């Protein structure tokens, strides 16, 4: 069947269309995305502005039309941290349902981490052993660890690249004092959770997903996306530390000129790099392997698991 997963994230609204059936890997057929940056449309009271809701409704309607055009049989919608934490989330969800017909489930942070872990486990297989999975989104950092398809430990921290850029790094390039303060904040937040994971033992394989990690790996020398899904891509902690220093000195315009960095995400790349470096350092990880699959694929895989086998 042809499925569509509609991801209302903190940075983008992304419709991914795949051809899938139980027991087979989902094959991407179409991608439709719009940069919305919900996390940056918050008002002082934590509500998403009326203009932001208007734009969200319009973008979802566009995505539904794209799904219809591509012959999608079922759309699997979900929202993540930006909607989850908005003070007017109930009103937003009601408007979306009324004007688009979409009932938009809001994933908890733990659900995000667990579904992303499922995608990584299916991608790397059982031979990868105990996995540590890191995922940096626009609003949150997800961490999961385990041997099976459901992780033994999972956490979601408010350390998304977009959120931190808006709240901590107003300058372009940012003030070194602000960068230092954010570095301390990020490390303190992650350090609170390291013990929960450490009691489960040392991972056999460290994995990173998300656009932020993909862009960091690319500027550090990993293969470009055009080389295909199956090319191994890694990001080393030493190379990342070198790039944190370089990114901190660059305005966003110069970052956007780096290989693999989109203009829309250039400004938040430094915050993402600080989170990535801190997570790798505090968890004792020298290198992560980039996983092409993440939350959207996890949602699709979980749905396929509940379909009857033909």
Residue pairs with C-beta under 8 A, 6 or more apart in sequence:
1 19
1 20
1 21
1 73
1 74
1 307
2 17
2 18
2 19
2 20
2 29
2 70
2 71
2 72
2 73
3 17
3 18
3 20
3 26
3 72
3 73
3 74
3 75
3 76
3 300
3 303
4 15
4 16
4 17
4 18
4 67
4 70
4 72
4 74
4 75
4 76
5 15
5 16
5 18
5 75
5 76
5 77
5 78
5 296
5 299
5 300
6 13
6 14
6 15
6 60
6 63
6 64
6 67
6 75
6 76
6 77
6 78
6 102
7 13
7 14
7 15
7 16
7 78
7 80
7 295
7 296
7 299
8 38
8 56
8 60
8 77
8 78
8 79
8 80
8 82
8 83
8 104
9 38
9 79
9 80
9 82
9 137
9 138
9 139
10 37
10 38
10 39
10 80
10 81
10 82
10 137
10 138
10 139
10 140
10 160
10 162
10 163
11 35
11 36
11 37
11 38
11 39
11 137
11 138
11 162
11 211
11 264
11 265
12 33
12 34
12 35
12 36
12 138
13 33
13 34
13 36
13 56
13 59
13 60
13 63
14 31
14 32
14 33
14 296
15 30
15 31
15 32
15 33
15 63
15 66
15 67
15 75
16 28
16 30
16 31
16 296
16 300
17 28
17 29
17 30
17 31
17 32
17 66
17 67
17 70
17 72
18 26
18 27
18 28
18 29
18 300
19 26
19 27
19 29
20 26
20 27
20 300
20 304
21 304
21 307
21 310
22 304
22 305
22 307
22 308
22 309
22 310
23 309
25 122
26 297
26 300
26 301
26 304
29 70
30 66
30 70
32 62
32 63
32 66
32 67
34 59
34 62
34 63
35 264
36 52
36 55
36 56
36 59
37 138
37 162
38 48
38 52
38 56
38 82
38 83
38 86
38 138
39 81
39 82
39 138
39 139
39 160
39 162
39 163
39 166
40 162
40 166
41 48
41 49
41 51
41 52
41 55
42 48
42 49
42 82
42 86
43 49
45 87
46 85
46 86
46 87
47 86
47 87
47 88
48 56
48 82
48 83
48 86
48 88
48 92
53 91
53 92
53 95
56 92
56 96
57 95
57 96
57 99
57 100
60 77
60 96
60 100
60 102
61 99
61 100
64 75
64 100
64 102
67 75
74 303
75 102
76 299
76 300
76 303
77 102
77 103
77 104
77 105
78 104
78 105
78 106
78 107
78 299
79 93
79 104
79 105
79 106
79 107
80 106
80 107
80 112
80 137
80 139
80 140
80 295
81 109
81 112
81 137
81 138
81 139
81 140
81 156
81 158
81 160
81 163
82 138
82 139
83 89
83 92
83 93
83 104
83 106
84 106
84 107
84 108
84 109
85 139
85 158
86 92
89 106
93 103
93 104
93 106
96 102
96 104
97 103
97 104
107 115
108 156
109 140
109 142
109 155
109 156
109 157
110 154
110 155
110 156
112 135
112 137
112 140
112 142
112 156
112 295
113 133
113 135
113 142
113 143
113 144
113 151
113 154
113 155
113 156
114 144
114 150
114 151
114 154
114 298
115 295
115 298
115 299
115 302
116 133
116 135
116 142
116 144
116 209
116 294
116 295
116 298
117 131
117 133
117 144
117 146
117 149
117 150
117 151
117 154
117 298
118 149
118 150
118 298
118 301
118 302
119 209
119 291
119 293
119 294
119 295
119 297
119 298
119 301
120 131
120 133
120 207
120 209
120 291
120 293
120 294
121 128
121 131
121 148
121 149
122 149
122 293
122 297
122 301
123 291
123 292
123 293
123 297
124 131
124 205
124 207
124 289
124 291
128 204
128 205
128 207
129 147
129 203
129 204
129 205
130 145
130 146
130 147
130 200
130 201
130 202
130 203
130 204
130 205
131 144
131 145
131 146
131 147
131 151
131 203
131 204
131 205
131 206
131 207
132 143
132 144
132 145
132 197
132 203
132 205
132 206
132 207
132 283
132 285
133 142
133 143
133 144
133 145
133 151
133 207
133 208
133 209
133 291
134 141
134 142
134 143
134 206
134 207
134 208
134 209
134 213
134 276
134 279
134 280
134 288
135 141
135 142
135 143
135 208
135 209
135 210
135 213
135 294
135 295
136 159
136 160
136 161
136 208
136 210
136 212
136 213
136 272
136 275
136 276
137 160
137 161
137 210
137 212
138 160
138 161
138 162
138 163
138 268
139 158
139 160
139 162
139 163
140 156
140 157
140 158
140 159
140 160
140 163
141 156
141 157
141 158
141 159
141 160
141 190
141 275
141 279
142 154
142 155
142 156
142 157
143 153
143 154
143 155
143 156
143 157
143 193
143 197
143 279
144 151
144 153
144 154
144 155
145 151
145 152
145 153
145 154
145 197
145 200
145 203
146 152
146 153
146 200
152 200
153 196
153 197
153 200
155 193
155 196
155 197
157 189
157 190
157 193
158 189
159 186
159 189
159 190
159 275
161 212
161 265
161 268
161 269
161 271
161 272
161 275
162 268
162 271
164 182
164 186
164 268
164 271
164 274
164 275
165 267
165 268
165 270
165 271
168 178
168 181
168 182
168 185
168 271
169 178
169 179
169 182
169 270
169 271
170 178
171 178
172 251
172 252
172 267
173 248
173 249
173 250
173 251
174 248
174 270
176 248
179 248
179 270
179 274
182 271
182 274
183 274
183 278
186 274
186 275
186 278
187 278
187 281
187 282
190 275
190 278
190 279
190 282
191 282
194 282
194 283
197 283
202 284
203 285
205 289
206 280
206 283
206 285
206 287
206 288
206 289
207 288
207 289
207 290
207 291
208 217
208 235
208 276
208 288
208 289
208 290
208 291
209 290
209 291
209 293
209 294
209 295
210 294
211 265
212 265
212 268
212 269
212 272
212 273
212 275
212 276
213 235
213 272
213 276
213 288
213 290
214 225
214 233
214 260
214 290
215 260
215 261
215 262
215 265
215 269
215 272
216 235
216 240
216 243
216 269
216 272
216 273
216 276
217 233
217 234
217 235
217 290
218 224
218 225
218 233
218 259
218 260
218 261
219 243
219 258
219 259
219 260
219 261
220 235
220 236
220 239
220 240
220 243
221 239
222 233
222 234
222 235
222 290
223 231
223 233
224 259
224 260
225 260
229 292
232 289
233 289
233 290
234 287
234 288
234 289
234 290
235 276
235 287
235 288
235 290
236 286
236 287
237 277
237 280
237 281
237 285
237 286
237 287
238 286
240 273
240 276
240 277
240 280
241 277
243 273
244 270
244 273
244 274
244 277
247 255
247 269
247 270
247 273
248 270
252 266
252 267
253 266
255 261
255 266
255 267
255 269
255 270
256 262
256 263
256 266
258 266
261 269
279 285
280 286
280 288
